[in-house]
Amino acid sequence: MIKSFTRDKNTKNFISDKEKALKEKYELLKEKAFTIIYGRDTVAGKLFDLILLGFILLSVFLAIFESIKTVDKHIHTLLVILEWMITIFFTIEYILRIICTPKWKRYIFSFYGIIDLISILPVYLSFFVAESKFLSIIRILRLLRIFRILDLVQFTQQANQLRKALKNSQTKILVFIYFVLVLCVILGALMYMIEPHDKAFTSIPRSIYWCIVTLTTVGYGDVVPTTTFGQIMASIIMILGYGIIAVPTGIVTSEYSRFYRKKEEQKPHYSHRTPPTKYSHSHTHGYCRHCGTYPLPDDALYCHKCGAKQ
């Protein structure tokens, strides 16, 4: 009885040690995967990022080549094999990102997480909808990671500023779009009344379609006014279109400029001849008007710390 109890205890200890060893190996592999996938400062991480970018570009070219019938006819099998290899690689990468990320829910619902998921779905959906595999070209959005991979901080900051400018101006843009839609409905109905109904302007929706096409200066030419008054109205709408196109650009530019001015105002600016309070006892030296470095020789053209021109 005692021997049986001892044997069971040893067996449990052995299983417990084995589970502990497996858990340690799992955590070690998880840590290595995190270093490779997210470690931009490591050699393995940079190599993985370059391979990832190469596969993204290759998958985009494969989708393009497969849409060309003359090319697809000769190397269809090769294209399919390469496409599935890349899709499996992206699937494994997506799963590893979820496993080794501490905040995996945050990654799944993040911008890059959604793009990573969308980039692998089209190939699997091709089992049900054959043409959906061409949507895999959306993987080119994953190239946005190049700003993080190459550590292009300046580009990332500019992108964030543009995003904030668009977000701040979205209300004005929505109001403007609403105004344009109302204008298109009114002008479309007016053109329906002016033009004969037996040719191009057969209904109000078709007239509204013509107005939108004309107002945006696209001009397909499939619907054309034939009456003199209709052509005068078309000319007015075309001229109006040039002014309307510039409005959203001006709104976004204004928000972007305001954001930049606000950022500049938050920077510390000092007078070249008036030192900060803690240096108020001395007026023999100037200091940087941008970063406040003191002392700075009076004849200095540039700050030795921040490099700003004085």
Secondary structure, DSSP 8 states (H G I E B T S, - for coil): -HHHHHHHHHHHHHHHHHHHHHHHHHHHHHHHHHHHHH-TTSHHHHHHHHHHHHHHHHHHHHHHHHHSHHHHHHHHHHHHHHHHHHHHHHHHHHHHHHHH-TTHHHHHTSHHHHHHHHHHHHHHHTTT-GGGGGGGGGGGGGGGGHHHHTT-HHHHHHHHHHHHHHHHTHHHHHHHHHHHHHHHHHHHHHHHHHS-TTTT--SHHHHHHHHHHHHTT---SSS---SHHHHHHHHHHHHHHHHHHHHHHHHHHHHHHHHHHHHHHHS----SSS--GGGTT--SSB--TTT--S-B-TT-SB-TTT--B-
